[in-house]
Amino acid sequence: MMVIGLAGRPGSGKSAVACTLARREGVEWVDLDQVAWRTYASGTDVHEALVNRFGKTILNEDQTIDRRRLAERVFGDEAARRDLDRIVHPAVARRLREILHSLERGGTRLAIVEGALLASSPHVERSDYDAILWLEAGHETRRRRLQADGREDHATRGNTVHPGPGAILVDAEGTVKEVTERVWTLVQDLQDTA
């Protein structure tokens, strides 16, 4: 099974492209945000570590993590961001390996792992991926996409995040169909040379 990481700033089209690709036979999409959220569900070690580091103000009444409050606490504070990554990313990596193993046993030919920080976090084990693709779109394109999705406040998130070494840059300007075709062509080229 080939494992492709799909990364980029908010609004670069990661989710739309991954969702479109997952409609193809033998292709599965893993959303790392969803995986991360499950790793810090109430009662987990990660939940406890986050509350210890960031305080009870990040909790909802039912003691679940309020992602919006956690984001407000972390974005804009580089030390807090590093702590969040240090706490969450290793747990996400462990769970991702379990998911990928299960997909491979089930006959998946291509796993698209979508996550904003795949190409830039020091906590990501790049050897788990055959390639990491970085979708690059301009600020105005990203802002427009986020606005259409009701998430315009995310437009400035990730502005300081850049692709790490080895990430393959993909032009993410244009329609979802156009960007998806660029990614699919690149994936096919990677499969041909594997």
Stockholm file with secondary structure:
# STOCKHOLM 1.0

chainA/1-194         MMVIGLAGRPGSGKSAVACTLARREGVEWVDLDQVAWRTYASGTDVHEALVNRFGKTILNEDQTIDRRRLAERVFGDEAARRDLDRIVHPAVARRLREILHSLERGGTRLAIVEGALLASSPHVERSDYDAILWLEAGHETRRRRLQADGREDHATRGNTVHPGPGAILVDAEGTVKEVTERVWTLVQDLQDTA
#=GR chainA/1-194 SS CEEEEEEESTTSSHHHHHHHHTTSTTEEEEEHHHHHHHHTSTTSHHHHHHHHHHCGGGBCTTSCBCHHHHHHHHTTCHHHHHHHHHHHHHHHHHHHHHHHHHHHHTTCSEEEEECTTTTTCTTSCGGGCSEEEEEECCHHHHHHHHHHTTCGGGTTTTTTCCCCTTCEEEECCSCHHHHHHHHHHHHHHHHHHC
#=GC SS_cons         CEEEEEEESTTSSHHHHHHHHTTSTTEEEEEHHHHHHHHTSTTSHHHHHHHHHHCGGGBCTTSCBCHHHHHHHHTTCHHHHHHHHHHHHHHHHHHHHHHHHHHHHTTCSEEEEECTTTTTCTTSCGGGCSEEEEEECCHHHHHHHHHHTTCGGGTTTTTTCCCCTTCEEEECCSCHHHHHHHHHHHHHHHHHHC
//
